[in-house]
Structures are given as structure tokens and as C-alpha cells.
Amino acid sequence: MKIKIYQVDAFASHVFEGNPAAVCPLNEWLDDEVLQKIAEENNLSETAFFVSSAAGIQLRWFTPRGEVDLCGHATLATAHVLYEHLGFKSPKVEFQTKSGELVVTKNDSGFSMDFPASHPAVIDAPINLLAGLGDVIPKQVIASFDYIIILDSEEAVKNLDPDLSKWLKLDLRGVVVTAVGTDVDFVSRCFFPKLGVDEDPITGSAHCELAPYWNSKLGLSLLTGRQISKRSGIVHCELKGDRVVLTGNAVDYMSGEINI
């Protein structure tokens, strides 16, 4: 069996920027074990698989260690593949996912993704979470589907060198570290060691938590975030009630075929 595969740099305007994702169009769903093996073999933070039918486009995402319920950059990459390679003509794509219907619109700014907003709450930080920070003392710890650590400056986020072994057994998906930005509204870094992704370059889904938080602090419904990983990238966010619209670009890195 041959399966088409595209590797796309999402939240990027040029190759070698943003977050790489693999996208595999399927005629029908393969066994989950096969999908997981493909994601493990790709060894990217996410591999997206989708099946088109009369009922819509079903989309799923896999890390090298398991399936996840929501992924922003691989959704953006999938929309890019549909429009740029598979002749998709409608002004918007409606994906059916484990997180409900996700709508992506193609526009002059790139691709805008309509995702569910998640409002973090203040928590008592688990011991292992704080232990991973070493000597760094957070301003605040909040949580949604990730733990979110608020630091006092962009420089503190940039210089953080966490002990990821302390975060392997945390009960939530991962750890997001954030602060007010110097030339953007906020900056962040995202760590998902339990998913086999020590540090994710650009994490669209994390901005579904970050945008509501920074809206509450800055009073802005339009926010620009920069994820300051090694590859780095910009995510434009618009908070609309219980939804967050994330906008970014994507570029092709390569395409090929998987033989299984």
C-alpha cells in the first residue's frame, strides 16, 4: 500500500521556520496501530490523517507516542494541503475531530482556525511541576488542559532550562511557560515530554488557553503571541466568546509516499 505524505512547516512564511507537521490523506481509516506506527516513524511532533466523505472531512492527530484531541499546527498544515495540493475550492474547511467541528478559513492573512477557547484556572502547583523549574520561581501557576506557568519576563521564558524528567508523569497534557512580550503581546514555550515532544516549536492549541488568559490580563481581544522556541513563530489570536480564532501561514517542505 502506498500513502501520500506531505511535510508542511506551519505558522511559517519560509521553510525551516514554524512547526513541521506530516499530513496523510487516506481513502479510509487504517487500524490505529498502523497510524501510530506511521507517526512514530515520521518522528515529528504531529502527524495528521484525514478521510473525506459525504459526511465531511474527519481529521485525527498523532504524536510519536499517541493520539491527541486537538492540534493547531497540524490542522493548519492539513488545510494547506487541501488547498494547495488537492484542489479544495470552498472558502472554508469544516473538520470533524475529537474536539468537535473545527472550521478553517483561507484568507489574505493565511489560514484562520476557529477553535474552542479554554479558560485556565489558578491552581496549587504539583510538586513535580515546580521541581522541573529548578530555582525559577513562577509568578503564578494556572491550568486548563496544560499546566501554564507565568514568569515575570520574556527573558525568563527564553532562558528557562527545565528538568523534563520531572514533568514526564504529570496528569495533564504538558507544560506551557509564558510571559508578557517585548514586541508582541505575550511569548511562550511549550513542553510535552509525556507525548515524546520535549519542546514543541509552535503549538496552536496552547494558544486556545493563552489567548483567554492574556485577554483577562491585557484587556485585548486581538492578541499576537510569539512562541520563542529555537524555530520560533507568530500566532495571531482573536478571542470571540467561547472561541479563539488562530491565524498563520504554512509552506511546503517536501512530499512523497509511504510504503507499508
Beta strands, then each sheet from edge to edge (+ up, - down):
strand 1: 2-10
strand 2: 19-26
strand 3: 47-53
strand 4: 56-62
strand 5: 67-68
strand 6: 92-97
strand 7: 100-107
strand 8: 110-116
strand 9: 121-122
strand 10: 140-143
strand 11: 147-150
strand 12: 175-180
strand 13: 186-192
strand 14: 197-200
strand 15: 222-227
strand 16: 233-240
strand 17: 243-248
strand 18: 250-259
sheet 1: 5+ 4- 3+ 2+ 1- 18+
sheet 2: 5+ 4- 6- 7+ 8- 17+ 16- 15+ 13+ 12- 11- 10+ 9-
sheet 3: 5+ 4- 6- 7+ 8- 17+ 16- 15+ 13+ 14-
end
